[in-house]
Amino acid sequence: MQNFDFHRLIPMTSFVIDYYSHEGYADLQTLQLMKNYASFLKQPLSLKMFVPTDHENELLKEPEDYLLWKESSPKFRKEKFSDQQTEQIKLYEKARKKLLFEGFKIAYNGYSVVRIVATYNDSIELSFKKDNLSSQIPADVESLTNFDIIYLSAASLKLIGIRK
């Protein structure tokens, strides 16, 4: 595959047309990739796709000194951070690795609603009900293709089958 930017969410029709314009044929691997992408697009939206949450779907805040921990050596981490801090950071990192979309932050965390925005375009805004953390409107991933740009994460590329 050449020059195709898989890091952006695109409609299924664009995916098929762009893929065929580069490959020109469909083998079993191609058909599986298209099936995976179609399944990906049909997933219902949930908050954990955009921002880190724990196993109970509670929002996780970025731990204090997270960037320092990421950039430091294991020896420094052991000296500087307590076991509890390290565990909190590892939980946060694990949740971040599961995100399907990159570049979102919490804009509002209210009693019944959580609103997120894209860090690269604050006009891209989504709201989720806190009772089940699903989108306030019945929507799936495909509904996000209405926005100009939504960036896919490494986890979504792996899920689709584009990267291992």
Buried (B, 14 or more C-beta within 10 A) or exposed (E): EEEBEBBEBBEBEEBBEBBEEEBEEEEEEBEEBBEBBBEBBEBEBBBBBBBBBEEEBEBBEEBEEBEEBEEBEEEEBEEEBEEEBBEBBEBBBEBBEEBBBBBBEBBEEEEEEBBBBBEEEEEBBBBBEBEEBBBBEEBEBBBBBEBEEBBBBBBBBEBBBBEE
